[in-house]
Amino acid sequence: MESFSSCTSLDSQQCSTSFSANRYYRPELDVVRFLAFFLVFLSHNLPRSPTPRLNDLLRGFAPIFFAGTNACIFGVSLFFTLSAFLICELLLREKSTIGTLSVKSFYIRRILRIWPLYYFALGLGVFFALSPLGSRSAIVGFGWYVIFMGAWHAAIHGWIDNPIFVLWTVSVEEQFYALVPWAIRFIGRRGLMALSIFILLVSNLRIYLLRAAGANGDRIWADSIAQFQCFAVGILLCLILRGRVPRIPGWLRSLLLLGSFGCWILAAYKPMHQDFGVASGSGYLPYVTGYLFASVGAVAILVAFLGINPRVIPGWAVSLGKISFGLYVFHAFARDFALALLELVTVPNYSRTILCACITFGLTVGVAKASYLYLERPFLWLKRRHALIESRPV
């Protein structure tokens, strides 16, 4: 029922430019990037806990609705899984093409891609903390984020009261980058597969032990080791595909997407959400199961999109995927601004959430586009000089 091909539904010229040995760019992955962001955006802008009004409106469907809104946070899991898959694919191609892997070039590329926008956002966070909208006490935690320890700060001290709290995920990514190029350089595919399975086991053991020690959902969610299983499954998918893409019918891709969201709703409905799941102090294994469901759902989405016919991919989704880093970085700032703006006008409570989300999304897209053009793109051109395997569109 399933076969694989390195060039699917593309003409020969596009194959030669996009999927040659020294190039790996797939527009559908930009769509996945945007989807990951949009899910996180929804999780931060939709109600995630019951209210009397919503309970009356939804009645018996309330638990499923809130499981769905909570499941949107697994866009973070999709980000991590996609990142691991793509980084592994590019590094393995580099190693195969030139016979080795330049760790120095890898770190230069990552610095040029992440650091300019990341530290700009931290500066913006300081400005926000000193403004009437912010909290000066939040500045105490900024030092953790400066050295990419924001995830550990969130795990130990809780979420920082500032829009930069979303950057904890960048800390987790940077910790992954500290490991992956060395592993790919010095061990083969079998060793990399063994390492990924080991990380997967350690991550799940970590989740079990944290839960057994009484850690709540936020403490576990912000734990880098717990999140590393997303990187592990992303690498495993890359190793299994071996540079090929799934060539599967559309109905099966749709089924994979439904199954992925089903996994996430199950994870949010019982194992990982205490309002609808296990009471505090019990149910260690369900938490482990929930995170596994989250990882499986992320892999299913990747498989569903990989190799999809480019003709059915909407151009706007590809364009937004290219600026997804900026979308993710700025959406919390935009939301706080939208909330402050709505305080100045009289808006019915039932429409405030929708109006706030619309304003937030519009502001986020506008600021992210400006950031991409005037802040990120100059560094992306520098990054291309150190790219042995091109991963940008021609």
ChimeraX attribute file (.defattr): number of C-alpha atoms within 10 A of each C-alpha:
attribute: neighborCount
match mode: 1-to-1
recipient: residues
	/A:1	6
	/A:2	8
	/A:3	9
	/A:4	15
	/A:5	14
	/A:6	15
	/A:7	19
	/A:8	18
	/A:9	14
	/A:10	14
	/A:11	9
	/A:12	11
	/A:13	8
	/A:14	13
	/A:15	16
	/A:16	13
	/A:17	15
	/A:18	22
	/A:19	18
	/A:20	15
	/A:21	15
	/A:22	18
	/A:23	22
	/A:24	21
	/A:25	19
	/A:26	18
	/A:27	25
	/A:28	23
	/A:29	19
	/A:30	19
	/A:31	23
	/A:32	23
	/A:33	24
	/A:34	26
	/A:35	20
	/A:36	25
	/A:37	28
	/A:38	21
	/A:39	20
	/A:40	25
	/A:41	23
	/A:42	19
	/A:43	19
	/A:44	18
	/A:45	20
	/A:46	15
	/A:47	15
	/A:48	17
	/A:49	17
	/A:50	14
	/A:51	11
	/A:52	9
	/A:53	10
	/A:54	15
	/A:55	15
	/A:56	11
	/A:57	11
	/A:58	13
	/A:59	11
	/A:60	10
	/A:61	11
	/A:62	17
	/A:63	18
	/A:64	16
	/A:65	20
	/A:66	23
	/A:67	24
	/A:68	21
	/A:69	21
	/A:70	26
	/A:71	27
	/A:72	26
	/A:73	22
	/A:74	26
	/A:75	25
	/A:76	19
	/A:77	26
	/A:78	30
	/A:79	24
	/A:80	27
	/A:81	28
	/A:82	27
	/A:83	19
	/A:84	25
	/A:85	23
	/A:86	18
	/A:87	19
	/A:88	23
	/A:89	22
	/A:90	22
	/A:91	22
	/A:92	24
	/A:93	22
	/A:94	22
	/A:95	17
	/A:96	13
	/A:97	14
	/A:98	11
	/A:99	10
	/A:100	15
	/A:101	21
	/A:102	16
	/A:103	15
	/A:104	10
	/A:105	15
	/A:106	18
	/A:107	15
	/A:108	15
	/A:109	19
	/A:110	13
	/A:111	15
	/A:112	20
	/A:113	20
	/A:114	16
	/A:115	14
	/A:116	13
	/A:117	20
	/A:118	21
	/A:119	13
	/A:120	13
	/A:121	19
	/A:122	21
	/A:123	14
	/A:124	16
	/A:125	21
	/A:126	19
	/A:127	14
	/A:128	21
	/A:129	19
	/A:130	15
	/A:131	11
	/A:132	8
	/A:133	13
	/A:134	18
	/A:135	15
	/A:136	16
	/A:137	13
	/A:138	19
	/A:139	18
	/A:140	9
	/A:141	19
	/A:142	22
	/A:143	13
	/A:144	16
	/A:145	22
	/A:146	13
	/A:147	10
	/A:148	21
	/A:149	22
	/A:150	28
	/A:151	27
	/A:152	19
	/A:153	21
	/A:154	22
	/A:155	19
	/A:156	13
	/A:157	11
	/A:158	14
	/A:159	20
	/A:160	20
	/A:161	15
	/A:162	24
	/A:163	23
	/A:164	26
	/A:165	23
	/A:166	20
	/A:167	19
	/A:168	24
	/A:169	21
	/A:170	20
	/A:171	21
	/A:172	22
	/A:173	20
	/A:174	16
	/A:175	16
	/A:176	18
	/A:177	16
	/A:178	11
	/A:179	10
	/A:180	18
	/A:181	20
	/A:182	13
	/A:183	14
	/A:184	19
	/A:185	18
	/A:186	11
	/A:187	12
	/A:188	12
	/A:189	15
	/A:190	10
	/A:191	13
	/A:192	21
	/A:193	20
	/A:194	13
	/A:195	17
	/A:196	21
	/A:197	17
	/A:198	13
	/A:199	20
	/A:200	22
	/A:201	13
	/A:202	16
	/A:203	23
	/A:204	22
	/A:205	16
	/A:206	19
	/A:207	26
	/A:208	21
	/A:209	16
	/A:210	19
	/A:211	23
	/A:212	15
	/A:213	11
	/A:214	13
	/A:215	17
	/A:216	17
	/A:217	17
	/A:218	14
	/A:219	21
	/A:220	22
	/A:221	18
	/A:222	22
	/A:223	22
	/A:224	23
	/A:225	21
	/A:226	23
	/A:227	26
	/A:228	25
	/A:229	27
	/A:230	32
	/A:231	28
	/A:232	25
	/A:233	26
	/A:234	29
	/A:235	26
	/A:236	24
	/A:237	22
	/A:238	22
	/A:239	19
	/A:240	11
	/A:241	15
	/A:242	15
	/A:243	18
	/A:244	18
	/A:245	19
	/A:246	21
	/A:247	22
	/A:248	18
	/A:249	12
	/A:250	13
	/A:251	10
	/A:252	13
	/A:253	21
	/A:254	14
	/A:255	12
	/A:256	20
	/A:257	20
	/A:258	15
	/A:259	16
	/A:260	23
	/A:261	22
	/A:262	17
	/A:263	23
	/A:264	28
	/A:265	27
	/A:266	21
	/A:267	28
	/A:268	31
	/A:269	24
	/A:270	19
	/A:271	23
	/A:272	29
	/A:273	22
	/A:274	14
	/A:275	16
	/A:276	16
	/A:277	16
	/A:278	17
	/A:279	10
	/A:280	14
	/A:281	12
	/A:282	12
	/A:283	16
	/A:284	19
	/A:285	16
	/A:286	18
	/A:287	26
	/A:288	22
	/A:289	19
	/A:290	22
	/A:291	27
	/A:292	20
	/A:293	23
	/A:294	28
	/A:295	26
	/A:296	22
	/A:297	26
	/A:298	30
	/A:299	23
	/A:300	20
	/A:301	23
	/A:302	24
	/A:303	20
	/A:304	25
	/A:305	22
	/A:306	20
	/A:307	24
	/A:308	22
	/A:309	15
	/A:310	14
	/A:311	9
	/A:312	8
	/A:313	14
	/A:314	12
	/A:315	13
	/A:316	11
	/A:317	17
	/A:318	20
	/A:319	15
	/A:320	21
	/A:321	24
	/A:322	20
	/A:323	21
	/A:324	25
	/A:325	21
	/A:326	25
	/A:327	27
	/A:328	22
	/A:329	24
	/A:330	26
	/A:331	28
	/A:332	21
	/A:333	21
	/A:334	23
	/A:335	23
	/A:336	17
	/A:337	16
	/A:338	19
	/A:339	17
	/A:340	13
	/A:341	12
	/A:342	14
	/A:343	9
	/A:344	8
	/A:345	8
	/A:346	8
	/A:347	12
	/A:348	8
	/A:349	8
	/A:350	10
	/A:351	9
	/A:352	14
	/A:353	15
	/A:354	13
	/A:355	15
	/A:356	20
	/A:357	20
	/A:358	15
	/A:359	17
	/A:360	23
	/A:361	21
	/A:362	13
	/A:363	20
	/A:364	23
	/A:365	20
	/A:366	13
	/A:367	15
	/A:368	24
	/A:369	20
	/A:370	14
	/A:371	19
	/A:372	20
	/A:373	11
	/A:374	11
	/A:375	15
	/A:376	22
	/A:377	14
	/A:378	13
	/A:379	19
	/A:380	16
	/A:381	12
	/A:382	14
	/A:383	18
	/A:384	15
	/A:385	12
	/A:386	17
	/A:387	18
	/A:388	20
	/A:389	21
	/A:390	20
	/A:391	17
	/A:392	15
	/A:393	11
	/A:394	9
